Amino acid sequence: MIEFSFEGIGTKWQIEIYQELTKESEEKLFSSIKNRIDIFDKDYSRFRDDSLVTKMSKEIGIYNLPSDADPMMSLYYDLYKRTDGLFTPLVGNLLSDAGYDAKYSLSQKKDLEIPPKWEEVMDYKFPKLNIKKPVILDFGAGGKGYLIDLVSKVIEENNILKYCIDAGGDILYKNDTPIRVGLENPKNFEEVIGLYPLTGGSICGSAGSRRKWGEFNHIMNPKTLTPATEIIAVWVVADIALLADSIATCLFFVPAEILNSFYKFEYILVKADFSTEKSADFKGELFS
């Protein structure tokens, strides 16, 4: 087994390759993975001065999006409509004003405002994105999951079909042997409260306690301008990490039945009183 461990987009990555590689192939693969992450970060990060997203926040106009943009943008728009705007990339200004800004000030800068509607500020038809008003786009709800999928493509382009990508606990796994994934206690990061037997595909989780400051956390309701507190953790299992990551955020705000007619996923969520809700097909177990 070959293992890569490194930091990228503000999280720890651990990638395991379940086959032998020459030293030259290993170095080439690691370089390709790091380069793919850097490209994604420069396109979509609102924390970089030189990113495309930052440029959009300052200048209106028609932008040519990167060639990889459509799967993420199309899913964001579909989930935006199905959640009545609760899942939206237009929370960037809200998060920044609350203190989760490019400088990580973690201090509220101004009174919070409800994000604009999608159609008010932008029109999307791949590969064009027409920014009609300067706006800070934030892809934190599904972007890491999509980047995991993109890294998996880099790995498979190198004729590697058995591997595990773990980016800060969000996992994409391809192998014959199942692995047991710990479900982290949202109130004590040193403990797990359950296990999920992952046989393939992706499991992604989200918890407001992971990025919390003052009265806020990074999972903000764009209509009430308040953080998610009634649900404290969500895990979603799906074929791809983009979907698992995105649905995990949606479930803080909307019932699963709104989405499970359109998308295939398993889920479990933990409420503030530590009661749980899960899909009938959820294969994991919680400790009593």
N, C-alpha and C positions, 0 to 999 in steps of 0.2 A: 504493500500500500504506500502511496505517495501522499503527503499532506502539505498543504500550503496554509499558513496562518499570517494574517496581515490586517492592517486597518484600512478602511476605505469608506467614503461617504459618511464618516462619523460613527461607524460601527465596526465591530470585530468580525472578520471573515475567517472561516475554517472550511477548507475544501479538501475532501479526500477522494483520491483516484484509486480505484480498485483494479489496477492492472500495472504491469511493468512498463517503464519508459526508459529510454536512454537518457543520460544526463543532458544531452543537447535538446532532446524533445521536451524534457521536463522544464528546462530553462525557457525554451520558446513558448511553452504553454503558459507558464507563470507570467511571462512578459505580455502575452496576448490578453490574458485575463485582466491584469492591472491596467493595460491600455484601454480595454473596453469599459472598465469602470470609470476611468478618467474622462473618456469621451462623454459618457452618460452624465457625469457630474457637471461637466462644462456646458452641456446643453440644458439641463433641467434643474440645477440647484439654484435656489433663491438666496443661498448663503455666499455665493461667489460674485465678485464684482464683474468678472469677465464672462459670465454665463449668458446664454441666449435668453433665459427667463428674466434675468436682471435687466437686459436691454429692453425687453418688452415692457417692463415696469416703468420705463422712462420715456419711451418713444412709441407713438402710435404708428400704424402702418401695416402693410401686408408682409408677413414673414413666410419664408420657405422653411418648413419644419424638417428635422432630420428624417432620414429614410426609415428609422425605426419607430417613428412617432405614432403611426396609425393604431396599432393594437391598444396602446395605452389611452390615447385620446378618444377613441371610439368607445372603449369601455367606460371611461369617465363620463362621457356624454350620456350614454345609456343609463348608467347608474344615477346620474344627476336627475334625469327625467323620472326614473322609477322610484326615487326617494323624495321626489318633490323638492329638489334642490338641497337636501340635507347632506348629500355626498357631492362635494364640489371642489374644483381646483381653485376657486375664487376666495378661499379663506386666507390667502397669503397676507393681505393687509390686516385682517382681523388678528391673526397670530402674531404678526410683527408689532401691531399696536399694543397687544397684550403683554409683549415683552419677549416673545420667542422670535427675535429678529436676527438679522445677519451678524450682529455683534454679540448675540446671546446675552443681552443686557438683563433679561429676566426681570424687567421692571416696566410696568404699564406706562406708555408714553402719552396717551391721549384717550379721550372717551371712545369707546368701541362703537363701530357702526356695522349694520347688517350688510353683508357682501352684496354686490349687485347681481342681477340675474345674468345668466350666460349670454343671452341674446343682446343685452344692453351694452356689453363691452367687447364681445368678440363673435366672429363668424368663423366656422371651421369647415373646410372641405379639403381633405388631404390632397396635396401637401401644403396647402395654403392656410394660414391662420391670420385673419384680419383683426388686429387689435384696434378697437375704436376709441378706447379710453385707456390710459396707462393703468395697469393693474398688476399686482404681485400674484403670480400663479404659484400654487404650492401643490406638489405631487407627492407629498409625504404619505398620503393614505394608501397609495398603490405603487408608487415609484420603486421602492426597494424590492418589492416582489417582482416587478417587471425587470429590474436589473438582474435579479437572480436568474430569471428565464433567459435573458440575453447572455449571461455568463455561461449558462448551460449550453447554449448554441455554440459558443466558442469552444467549449470542451468537446462537444460532439463533432464539430468540424475537424477536430484532430483525431477522429476515429476512436473516441473513448465513449463507451456506452454505459459504464458502471461507475457511479460517482455519487458523492453527497456534497451539497453546497449548504452551508449554514452561515447565514448573515445575521448576526445578533439574535439568534433563536428562530428566525424564519428559514425554513428548510425546504429544499428540493432534493429528492432522493430517487436514484435510479440504480437498482440492484436486485438480485434474486432473493436475498436474505432480508427479512424484515428487521427494522430497528425499533427500539422503544424510545419514544421522545417524551421527555419530562415536561409536564405542564407547570410552569413556574407559579409559585404563590405570589399574587400581586401585592401582598402586604409584607412578604418576607422573601427577598430574592435569593436567599440561601436555601430555600425549601422548594420542593415540588408537591403539588396537591393531587397529581394523577399522572397517568402514562397513556400514550397513544402508540399502538403498533403500526408503524408506517411501512407499508409494503411497496410504495411507489407513489410518485406525485409530490404534492407540496402540503405542508402544514405551516400556517402563519398565525401569529398571535399578536394581540394588541392590549395594552393596559395603560390607563391614564397615569398610573403611579410611576411609570418609567421616565416620563418627562413632565415634572410637576414643579411649579413655582408659585408662591403666594396662594391666591385663591384659584389659580388656573392650572390646567394641564393641556397637553398638545391636542387632545380630542375635543374640539370646540363645536358646539351646536351653532350653526351660522344664523339661525333664526332667533334663538333666545340669548345668544352671546354669552352663554354659560358653558362650563366644561361638563363633560359626561361624568356623572357621579352615581347614578342609579345602577349602572353596570360597570364593574371594575376590571373585567378581563374577558376577552373573547379569543377563541381559537377556531380556525376554519381549515378544513381539508378540501383540496380541489386538485384537479389534474395539473394546473399551472400555478405558479406563485403569484402572478399578477392578479388572478381572480381571487385566490385565497386571501391575499393581503387586502385587496379592496373590499371584499365582502366583510372581512373582520371589522373594518371601520364602519361600514353601513349598519352592522348589527348593534352598534351603540345607540342608533337613532331610530331604526325601523324594525318591525317584526320580521322574522325570517320568511314567513309565508308570502310577503310581498315580493321576495326575490327567488324563492326556490322553485317557482314555476318556470323560470326563465334560465336559471343557472343550476348546474349540478355541484352540490357541495354538502359536506357534513359540518356540523358546528356544535360547540358547547360554549355557554357563556356563564359567567359568575356574577351574581348581583351583590350589591353592597352588604347585604345581610348574610352573604356566602351561600345562599340558595342558588341552585343552578337550573339551567334550561338547556336541553340538547335535542338534536335531531334524532329521529328514531333509528337512523342507520349509523349513528356515531359509535365508532368501534373502540374508543378509549374508555378508561375507567378512572374514577376518582377514588382517592383513599377515604375511608370512612373516618 
